[in-house]
């Protein structure tokens, strides 16, 4: 991977379509970055993007290349094996992602939890409890690291020893809001921080609505906990519906203005949920390539008798001693996507449990 070329394209804010046009014209990203400004304009790029690629900011490039030297820092380009499959299907998928944390976390079954930045105590409690339960059952919790419901969602997943992912509305070398600095480090250590914006990009007001499409796009569904009728959370829910994802909403008191957004979503067809199990039942069939397995009454060791070769393989390496997904991947030869889907289905059937450190064990 030519990191310098990809970073040059990232700093020019190229779209997937623009990058594909350059590759068709010049061969690949490396050759594209060797072209003159005039040639790049002739290929269809706007003047400012052609200029940015032909005359890149060397200081910013050096800073970004130095950032990539850390083992925890990654640049994930569209079309690469590390690029999340679900995210690649959405309209306006980002050309690349800056990742601080575990790239494998981008391929796990995920639920977005969003809501008000100024929630009620009950809203915070609900976000924490739903997040804890789902994370304990192998669901990665996706949110935006904002104050309020986002913060509670991330903390609930961390409390359960699960995975959580945060999409940022600025460069990944920053933390906003500043009071979530420690939380951001915990998320990076137990999941991943992600941004489509290059290092140094400020928390611009327009970036936050833009990143909402990524929060919903990485997830099988979006849960709105509390939201006013006009809010970013409802934008995320609308984007989720447009992307063909499930939308869930928690009902609330008719006297709570932060329940009105959720009630509006329910009137529009969002699924009303009262417990985390309501969400789990909806996510299981969507978790991966073995949709039919979620509908079967048996799982775990009994699945070895189902005739499904992948489950037979997985069951050889599951035991009552906890084992990590990485170990299962190495021993079984199955991919992270396959394992994540199968393990989620097994957990929802009560055959395996997720324990600390992202490990799994059979339930006695």
Residue pairs with C-beta under 8 A, 6 or more apart in sequence:
1 75
1 77
1 80
2 28
2 29
2 30
2 33
3 65
3 68
3 75
4 33
4 61
4 65
5 29
5 30
5 32
5 33
6 29
6 75
6 77
6 96
7 61
7 64
7 65
7 75
7 198
8 33
8 52
8 53
8 56
8 61
9 19
9 29
9 32
9 33
9 53
9 95
9 96
10 64
10 75
10 95
10 96
10 98
10 198
11 52
11 56
11 57
11 60
11 61
11 64
11 198
12 49
12 52
12 53
12 56
13 49
13 52
13 198
14 22
14 45
14 49
14 53
14 95
15 92
15 95
16 78
16 93
16 94
16 95
18 44
18 45
18 49
19 29
19 32
19 78
19 95
21 43
21 44
22 29
22 32
22 40
22 43
22 45
23 29
23 32
25 32
25 43
26 32
26 34
26 35
26 43
32 40
32 53
33 53
33 56
35 43
35 53
35 54
36 54
37 50
37 51
37 53
37 54
37 55
38 50
40 49
40 50
40 53
40 54
41 47
41 50
45 53
60 198
60 199
60 200
63 199
63 200
64 198
64 199
67 73
67 173
67 199
68 74
68 75
72 100
72 101
72 188
73 98
73 99
73 100
74 82
74 98
74 99
74 100
74 103
75 96
75 97
75 98
75 99
76 82
76 83
76 96
76 97
76 99
76 103
76 106
77 83
77 95
77 96
78 88
78 93
78 94
78 95
78 96
79 88
82 103
82 106
83 97
84 106
84 107
84 218
85 107
85 337
86 217
86 218
86 219
86 220
87 93
87 94
87 106
87 214
87 217
87 218
89 217
89 243
90 213
90 217
90 243
91 213
91 242
91 243
92 213
93 217
94 196
94 214
95 196
96 196
97 106
97 194
97 195
97 196
98 171
98 172
98 194
98 195
98 196
98 197
98 198
98 199
99 106
99 172
99 192
99 193
99 194
100 172
100 188
100 192
100 193
100 194
101 165
101 187
101 188
101 189
101 190
101 191
101 192
101 193
102 163
102 191
102 192
103 192
104 325
104 326
104 336
105 140
105 163
105 165
105 191
105 192
106 165
106 192
106 194
106 218
107 336
107 337
107 340
108 138
108 139
108 140
108 163
108 336
108 340
109 138
109 139
109 140
109 220
109 283
109 286
109 287
109 288
109 340
109 341
109 344
110 139
110 140
110 141
110 142
110 165
110 218
110 219
110 220
111 134
111 139
111 140
111 141
111 142
111 219
111 220
111 221
111 222
111 223
111 279
111 283
112 141
112 142
112 143
112 215
112 216
112 218
112 219
112 221
112 222
112 223
112 236
112 240
113 127
113 130
113 131
113 141
113 142
113 143
113 149
113 150
113 153
113 222
113 223
113 225
114 143
114 144
114 149
114 150
114 153
114 212
114 215
114 222
114 223
114 224
114 225
114 227
114 232
114 233
114 236
114 237
115 123
115 127
115 148
115 149
115 150
115 224
115 225
115 226
115 227
115 233
115 258
116 123
116 148
116 149
116 225
116 226
116 227
116 228
116 231
116 233
116 258
117 146
117 147
117 148
117 149
117 150
118 147
118 148
119 127
119 148
119 149
119 152
119 225
119 226
119 258
120 226
120 256
120 258
122 252
123 148
123 149
123 152
123 225
123 226
123 252
123 258
124 148
124 149
124 152
126 225
126 226
126 250
127 149
127 152
127 153
127 156
127 225
128 152
128 153
128 155
128 156
128 159
129 156
129 276
130 153
130 156
130 223
130 225
130 276
130 279
131 141
131 152
131 153
131 154
131 155
131 156
131 157
131 160
131 164
132 156
132 157
132 159
132 160
132 162
133 160
133 276
133 277
134 141
134 157
134 162
134 276
134 279
134 280
135 141
135 156
135 157
135 160
135 161
135 162
135 163
135 164
136 160
136 161
136 162
136 354
137 276
137 280
137 344
137 347
137 348
137 354
138 162
138 340
138 343
138 344
138 347
138 354
138 360
139 162
139 280
139 283
139 344
140 157
140 162
140 163
140 164
140 165
140 191
141 153
141 154
141 156
141 157
141 162
141 163
141 164
141 165
142 164
142 165
142 166
142 167
142 215
142 218
142 219
143 149
143 150
143 153
143 154
143 164
143 165
143 166
143 167
143 215
144 150
144 166
144 167
144 168
144 169
144 208
144 211
144 212
144 215
145 151
145 154
145 166
145 167
145 168
145 175
145 176
145 180
145 183
145 184
145 187
145 193
146 177
146 208
147 177
147 179
147 180
149 225
149 226
149 233
150 166
151 180
151 183
153 164
153 225
154 164
154 166
154 183
154 186
154 187
155 183
157 163
157 164
157 190
157 191
158 164
158 186
158 187
158 190
161 190
161 354
161 355
161 356
161 357
161 358
162 190
162 354
162 358
163 190
163 191
163 358
164 187
164 190
164 191
165 187
165 191
165 192
165 193
165 194
165 218
166 184
166 187
166 191
166 192
166 193
166 194
167 194
167 195
167 211
167 214
167 215
167 218
168 174
168 176
168 193
168 194
168 195
168 197
168 211
169 176
169 195
169 197
169 203
169 204
169 207
169 208
169 210
169 211
170 176
170 195
170 197
170 201
170 202
170 203
170 204
170 207
171 195
171 197
171 198
171 199
171 200
171 201
171 202
172 193
172 194
172 195
172 197
172 199
173 199
173 200
174 201
174 202
174 203
175 181
175 184
176 203
184 193
187 193
194 214
195 201
195 211
196 210
196 211
196 214
197 207
201 207
208 232
209 232
209 235
212 232
212 235
212 236
212 239
213 239
213 243
215 222
215 236
216 222
216 236
216 237
216 239
216 240
216 243
216 245
217 239
217 243
217 245
219 240
219 245
220 245
220 246
220 283
220 286
220 287
221 240
221 245
221 246
221 247
221 248
221 279
221 282
221 283
221 286
222 236
222 237
222 240
222 245
222 246
222 247
222 248
223 248
223 249
223 250
223 273
223 279
224 233
224 234
224 236
224 237
224 247
224 248
224 249
224 250
224 261
224 262
224 265
224 270
225 250
225 262
226 250
226 252
226 256
226 258
226 259
226 261
226 262
227 233
227 234
227 237
227 258
227 261
227 262
228 257
228 258
228 260
228 261
229 260
229 261
229 264
230 261
231 261
233 261
234 261
234 264
234 265
237 247
237 249
237 265
237 270
240 246
240 247
241 247
241 269
246 271
246 282
246 283
246 286
247 265
247 269
247 270
247 271
248 270
248 271
248 272
248 273
248 278
248 279
248 282
249 262
249 263
249 265
249 266
249 270
249 271
249 272
249 273
250 262
250 272
250 273
250 274
251 259
251 262
251 263
251 266
251 272
251 274
252 258
252 259
252 262
252 263
253 259
254 263
262 270
266 272
271 278
271 282
273 279
280 348
281 348
283 344
283 348
284 294
284 344
284 345
284 348
285 291
285 294
285 295
287 294
287 340
287 341
287 344
287 345
288 337
288 338
288 340
288 341
288 342
288 344
288 345
289 337
289 338
289 341
290 308
290 310
290 311
290 341
290 342
290 345
293 299
293 303
293 306
293 308
293 311
293 342
293 345
294 345
294 348
296 303
296 306
297 349
298 305
298 306
298 349
299 345
299 346
299 349
299 350
299 351
300 315
300 318
300 346
300 349
300 351
300 352
300 362
300 363
301 315
301 318
301 351
301 362
302 351
303 311
303 312
303 314
303 315
303 346
303 351
304 311
304 312
304 315
310 334
310 338
310 342
311 342
313 332
313 333
313 334
314 328
314 332
314 334
314 339
314 342
316 332
317 323
317 327
317 328
317 331
317 332
318 328
318 352
318 360
318 361
318 362
319 361
319 362
320 361
320 362
320 364
321 361
322 355
322 357
322 359
322 360
322 361
323 359
323 360
323 361
324 357
324 358
324 359
324 360
325 336
325 339
325 340
325 343
325 358
325 359
325 360
328 334
328 339
328 360
329 335
329 336
329 339
332 339
334 342
343 352
343 354
343 360
346 352
347 353
347 354
347 360
350 363
351 362
351 363
352 360
352 361
352 362
352 363
353 360
353 361
353 363
354 360
355 361
